[in-house]
């Protein structure tokens, strides 16, 4: 059983308790200046509320990309799930916030991370037919073949939800960019030799 870092554990004095509560308010409001100041004072970046929501989870859910970046810089754990088996990455995918999703990925959130019984961000993006998010997640290495506890992949979930654009995108074979072979310049020896041979035929 996961133990939550409570907002107000008994060992905190009243002032520290008040500051901890303020952190949650600052995250919801997106006040990154004050948030940075308090975290710089040494307040724990992985505080969680009574529902298991971490500061990072709330920042992701409320669309506060700058707060996400500040929290990650101060050591917030992007893999902490709440009591509903949701991660910050999953919250961003659920809300459809590409900026928050990008901030989490660039800050080191594991792209295929999911709690037991939960969905990956790619699965959630597929379910809600968010092709832009799907492309971003795939570009960061998301595995489209990953399946959940029920055996369903992102493509399976997209089909079940009638997410036509996601189905189309995830049905495409993975394409690897292969650079074109360099063409010889007109003054290249091999070019002149092959050209002469063709003229003599």
Secondary structure, 3 states (H helix, E strand, C coil): CCCCCCCCCCCCCHHHHHHHHHHHHHHHHCCHHHHHHHHHCCCCCCCECCCCCEHHHHHHHCCCHHHHHHHHHCCCCCCCCCCCCCCHHHHHHHHCCHHHHHHHHHCCCCCCCCCCCCCCHHHHHHHCCCHHHHHHHHHCCCCCCCCCCCCCCHHHHHHHHCCHHHHHHHHCCCCCCCCCCCCCCCCCHHHHHHHHHHHHC
